[in-house]
Amino acid sequence: MGNTAELAPQLRALKLSGMLDTLEMRLLEAEQGQLSLTELLSMLLTDELEARRNRKLARLIKHAHLSAGQTLESFDFDIAVSANRPLIRDLATCRFIQRSENVFFLGPTGLGKTHLAQALAHAACRRYLTVEFYKFGELISALTKAELTGSADRLLRALCKSDLVVLDEFAFKRLEQKTAEWLYMIVDSRYSTGSIILTSNRSLDDWPAIFPDKVMANAVMDRLAHNAHQIVLKGESYRKKKGLKSEPLKE
């Protein structure tokens, strides 16, 4: 097949790093398997496409600030026995995003709500969908800082246009007027056009009380609750169970 040294700078110039990484291996396979030039080219192009898909997936996960280990594959359904496994696995297909449906994970702390929300976010990234993941308090802090620098509109546009928005630890405390207005803007812009995942320690009935007034509460809740999946987790803390299992026996 000849010397490949002269091909390397050409592949780099064309930004074909996926082909470059596997070139020598593929050439060796071609020589050993007596592949046609067409078959060899197809293999190299497949390598390039796969490398580009992997880089895109890595960018999407990094942008969303997702934890590498919090995927559906790593979620322990045996501990979280109250989790609706069939529904969660159906949500992991991301068809709910295509239908612009929302998802609520509700229940006491330590039951895996954040893990499940991140798992669905990972599933979305694997389908090359854009995800914005924030703890709700951190989002408000980010918007407050952005408003001081005149960049709040840019952050809000990203939240409005993303395929999926995940707000973790929602309804932790009462909302100020400005915070409620930001939330309404996000929810209203995504109504029937984009999906939102919310996790909360509070039940759905408690959410209206965190808003500064009843009108704002109704406006947000009507849009959030329409066409939403509600998954309530019950039982003993997931983290507490794991801690008890790892605790050494006392004599």
C-alpha positions as CSV (number, residue, x, y, z in Angstrom):
1,M,0.0,0.0,0.0
2,G,3.0,2.3,0.2
3,N,4.4,4.8,2.6
4,T,1.7,6.7,4.5
5,A,3.9,9.5,5.8
6,E,2.9,11.9,3.0
7,L,-0.8,11.3,3.7
8,A,-0.7,12.5,7.3
9,P,-0.3,16.2,6.7
10,Q,-3.0,16.1,3.9
11,L,-5.4,14.4,6.3
12,R,-4.6,16.9,9.0
13,A,-5.2,19.8,6.6
14,L,-8.5,18.3,5.6
15,K,-9.3,17.8,9.3
16,L,-9.8,14.1,8.8
17,S,-8.3,13.1,12.1
18,G,-10.6,10.0,12.4
19,M,-9.1,8.6,9.2
20,L,-5.6,9.5,10.3
21,D,-5.9,7.7,13.6
22,T,-6.8,4.4,11.9
23,L,-5.0,4.7,8.6
24,E,-2.1,2.3,9.3
25,M,-4.4,-0.2,10.9
26,R,-6.8,-0.1,8.0
27,L,-4.1,-0.4,5.5
28,L,-2.7,-3.5,7.3
29,E,-6.2,-5.0,7.4
30,A,-6.5,-4.3,3.7
31,E,-3.2,-6.0,2.8
32,Q,-4.0,-9.0,4.9
33,G,-7.6,-9.3,3.8
34,Q,-7.0,-8.3,0.2
35,L,-9.7,-5.7,0.3
36,S,-10.6,-3.6,-2.7
37,L,-9.8,0.1,-2.7
38,T,-13.5,0.8,-2.5
39,E,-13.8,-1.3,0.6
40,L,-10.8,0.3,2.2
41,L,-12.1,3.8,1.5
42,S,-15.5,2.8,3.0
43,M,-13.8,1.6,6.2
44,L,-11.8,4.8,6.5
45,L,-14.8,7.0,5.9
46,T,-16.7,5.0,8.6
47,D,-13.9,5.7,11.0
48,E,-14.0,9.4,10.3
49,L,-17.8,9.6,10.8
50,E,-17.6,7.6,14.0
51,A,-14.8,9.9,15.3
52,R,-16.9,13.0,14.5
53,R,-19.9,11.5,16.2
54,N,-17.9,10.8,19.3
55,R,-16.4,14.3,19.4
56,K,-19.9,15.8,19.0
57,L,-21.3,13.7,21.8
58,A,-18.4,14.7,24.1
59,R,-19.0,18.4,23.3
60,L,-22.7,18.0,24.1
61,I,-22.1,16.3,27.4
62,K,-19.4,18.8,28.4
63,H,-21.7,21.7,27.5
64,A,-24.5,20.3,29.6
65,H,-22.1,19.7,32.5
66,L,-23.3,16.1,33.0
67,S,-21.7,13.7,35.3
68,A,-20.1,10.8,33.4
69,G,-21.4,8.1,35.8
70,Q,-25.0,9.2,36.1
71,T,-26.5,7.3,33.2
72,L,-29.4,4.9,33.0
73,E,-27.0,2.0,32.7
74,S,-25.6,2.8,36.2
75,F,-28.9,3.5,37.9
76,D,-29.7,0.8,40.5
77,F,-33.4,0.0,40.1
78,D,-33.1,-2.7,42.8
79,I,-32.5,0.0,45.4
80,A,-34.9,2.6,43.9
81,V,-37.8,0.0,43.9
82,S,-40.5,2.7,43.5
83,A,-39.1,4.0,40.2
84,N,-41.5,3.3,37.3
85,R,-39.0,1.3,35.3
86,P,-41.1,0.8,32.1
87,L,-41.9,4.6,31.9
88,I,-38.3,5.6,32.6
89,R,-37.0,3.3,29.9
90,D,-39.6,4.7,27.5
91,L,-38.5,8.2,28.3
92,A,-34.9,7.2,27.6
93,T,-35.9,6.8,23.9
94,C,-36.4,10.6,24.0
95,R,-39.6,10.4,22.1
96,F,-41.0,12.7,24.9
97,I,-38.6,15.4,23.6
98,Q,-40.0,14.9,20.1
99,R,-43.5,15.4,21.5
100,S,-42.4,18.4,23.6
101,E,-43.5,16.7,26.9
102,N,-42.2,17.6,30.3
103,V,-41.0,15.2,33.1
104,F,-41.1,15.7,36.9
105,F,-39.1,13.6,39.2
106,L,-40.5,14.1,42.7
107,G,-39.7,12.7,46.2
108,P,-37.5,13.0,49.2
109,T,-33.8,13.6,49.0
110,G,-31.5,10.7,48.2
111,L,-33.8,8.6,46.0
112,G,-32.0,9.2,42.7
113,K,-34.0,12.0,41.2
114,T,-30.9,13.9,39.9
115,H,-29.4,10.6,38.7
116,L,-32.5,9.9,36.6
117,A,-32.7,13.4,35.3
118,Q,-29.0,13.2,34.2
119,A,-29.6,9.8,32.7
120,L,-32.3,11.2,30.4
121,A,-30.0,14.1,29.6
122,H,-27.3,11.6,28.6
123,A,-29.8,9.8,26.5
124,A,-30.7,13.0,24.7
125,C,-27.0,13.8,24.1
126,R,-26.5,10.4,22.6
127,R,-29.1,11.3,20.0
128,Y,-27.2,14.5,19.4
129,L,-29.8,16.8,21.0
130,T,-28.8,19.9,22.8
131,V,-29.2,19.9,26.6
132,E,-29.0,22.7,29.2
133,F,-28.6,21.2,32.8
134,Y,-28.7,23.5,35.8
135,K,-29.4,23.2,39.5
136,F,-32.2,25.7,39.8
137,G,-30.4,27.9,42.4
138,E,-27.3,27.9,40.2
139,L,-29.3,29.0,37.2
140,I,-30.8,31.9,39.1
141,S,-27.3,32.9,40.2
142,A,-26.1,32.7,36.6
143,L,-29.0,34.8,35.3
144,T,-28.4,37.4,38.1
145,K,-24.7,37.7,37.2
146,A,-25.5,37.8,33.4
147,E,-28.0,40.6,34.0
148,L,-25.3,42.7,35.5
149,T,-23.1,42.3,32.4
150,G,-26.0,42.6,29.9
151,S,-25.8,39.0,28.8
152,A,-28.9,37.6,30.4
153,D,-30.8,37.6,27.1
154,R,-28.2,35.4,25.6
155,L,-28.5,32.9,28.4
156,L,-32.3,32.9,28.2
157,R,-32.2,32.4,24.5
158,A,-30.0,29.3,25.0
159,L,-32.5,28.0,27.5
160,C,-35.4,28.7,25.2
161,K,-33.8,27.1,22.1
162,S,-32.2,24.0,23.6
163,D,-33.8,20.6,22.8
164,L,-34.0,19.8,26.5
165,V,-33.8,21.9,29.7
166,V,-33.2,20.1,33.0
167,L,-33.7,22.1,36.2
168,D,-32.6,20.2,39.3
169,E,-33.7,20.9,42.8
170,F,-36.7,23.0,41.8
171,A,-39.1,24.6,44.3
172,F,-36.5,24.5,47.1
173,K,-37.5,27.9,48.4
174,R,-39.9,30.8,47.6
175,L,-39.2,32.7,44.4
176,E,-38.6,36.4,44.1
177,Q,-40.5,38.3,41.5
178,K,-37.6,38.5,39.0
179,T,-36.8,34.8,39.4
180,A,-40.5,34.0,38.7
181,E,-40.5,36.2,35.6
182,W,-37.4,34.4,34.3
183,L,-38.9,31.0,34.9
184,Y,-42.1,32.1,33.2
185,M,-40.2,33.3,30.2
186,I,-38.4,29.9,29.9
187,V,-41.5,27.8,30.4
188,D,-43.7,29.9,28.1
189,S,-41.1,29.9,25.3
190,R,-40.8,26.1,25.5
191,Y,-44.6,25.4,25.8
192,S,-45.5,22.9,23.1
193,T,-42.1,23.4,21.5
194,G,-39.5,22.0,23.9
195,S,-39.2,19.7,26.9
196,I,-38.3,20.5,30.5
197,I,-37.2,18.0,33.2
198,L,-37.7,19.1,36.8
199,T,-36.6,17.4,40.0
200,S,-38.0,18.5,43.3
201,N,-38.3,17.4,47.0
202,R,-41.7,19.1,47.1
203,S,-44.9,17.6,45.8
204,L,-46.6,19.2,42.8
205,D,-49.4,20.6,45.0
206,D,-46.7,22.5,47.0
207,W,-45.3,24.3,43.9
208,P,-47.8,27.2,43.6
209,A,-46.9,28.4,47.1
210,I,-43.3,29.2,46.1
211,F,-44.5,31.9,43.6
212,P,-44.8,35.6,44.5
213,D,-48.5,35.7,43.4
214,K,-51.3,33.4,42.3
215,V,-51.5,34.7,38.7
216,M,-47.8,33.9,38.1
217,A,-48.2,30.5,39.7
218,N,-51.1,29.6,37.5
219,A,-49.4,30.8,34.4
220,V,-46.3,28.7,35.0
221,M,-48.0,25.7,36.4
222,D,-50.6,25.4,33.6
223,R,-47.8,25.3,31.0
224,L,-45.5,23.0,33.0
225,A,-48.1,20.4,34.0
226,H,-49.7,20.2,30.5
227,N,-48.7,17.0,28.8
228,A,-46.2,16.1,31.6
229,H,-45.0,12.8,33.1
230,Q,-44.9,12.7,36.9
231,I,-42.7,10.2,38.5
232,V,-42.8,10.0,42.3
233,L,-40.0,8.2,44.1
234,K,-40.6,6.8,47.5
235,G,-38.7,4.9,50.1
236,E,-35.4,5.2,52.1
237,S,-32.6,7.4,50.9
238,Y,-30.6,5.8,48.0
239,R,-27.4,7.2,49.4
240,K,-28.2,6.1,53.0
241,K,-28.8,2.5,51.8
242,K,-25.5,2.4,50.0
243,G,-23.8,3.9,53.1
244,L,-25.3,1.2,55.3
245,K,-24.2,-1.5,52.9
246,S,-20.6,-0.3,53.0
247,E,-20.5,0.2,56.8
248,P,-18.2,-2.3,58.5
249,L,-19.6,-4.7,61.1
250,K,-19.0,-3.7,64.7
251,E,-17.9,-6.3,67.2
